[in-house]
Amino acid sequence: MDISNYKLIAHRGLHFKNELIPENSLGAFSRAIQHDIAIEFDVHITSDGNLVVFHDNNLKRITGIDKIVEDCTLEFLKELKLLNTTFKIPTLQDVLNLIDGKVPILIEIKNERKVGLLEEKLLETLKTYKGKYVIESFNPLSLLWFKKHAPNIIRGQLSSKDIDGVTSKFEKIVLENMLLNAFVKPDFIAYDIKYITNKLVKKCKRENRFLLGWTIRDNESLNKAKTFCDGLIFENIDLSKIQ
């Protein structure tokens, strides 16, 4: 499976802290398209079964509302503003309509609950999308679902030594060492750049798996990613330094 055109990926779109274009907004995605850069974004499911593009489990950091995304209806979410700008939380269909195959996309499945409904809705939506896309998740069970129901979709295992929300020591060991890869059989690995080692690089090469480094935000991590990784996921970096 060819993922060679995922060498440079804008994390949650091409957004900048000092500008009024928030992460995971249609504005950030439009800017990435203008620069012909692949886009990474995150997908949650709402309480009424709709898919929205938003990163955090909780709305508070981006909208000021202290609620869990999955506990909210689409109607409620569509009224919220991102970081006090004019941009609002887009649906997955809004985002796909905007991108429309102009650049490749990397979809992160945000699912810490029961696997099945979100994945089924996502697959159903992607069946009509004509552009290039791949999926990834920290949750290996989401990837197993796609392996069973849509094995031709390129899938990637996200991981780090520091995964938000993981408190179980056993679960932490399993996830950070990707011990379920023998079952998941991911096509690529997306690993926290801080923790990428020569050992991981050699393992990916041995298993013929594309290695993405995330998230590249400074020169140090940029240089490391250029040395060790096949592709990089970046934000808030001058494009002249990485293109």
Secondary structure, DSSP 8 states (H G I E B T S, - for coil): ---TT-SEEEETSS-BTTTTB-TTSHHHHHHHHHTT-EEEEEEEE-TTS-EEE-S-SBSHHHHS---BGGGS-HHHHTT-BSTTSS-B--BHHHHHHHHTTSS-EEEEE---S-SSHHHHHHHHHHTT--S-EEEEES-HHHHHHHHHH-TTS-EEEEE-SS-TT---HHHHHHHHTTTTHHHH--SEEEEEGGG--HHHHHHHHHTT-EEEEEEE-SHHHHHHHHHH-SEEEE-SS-GGGT-
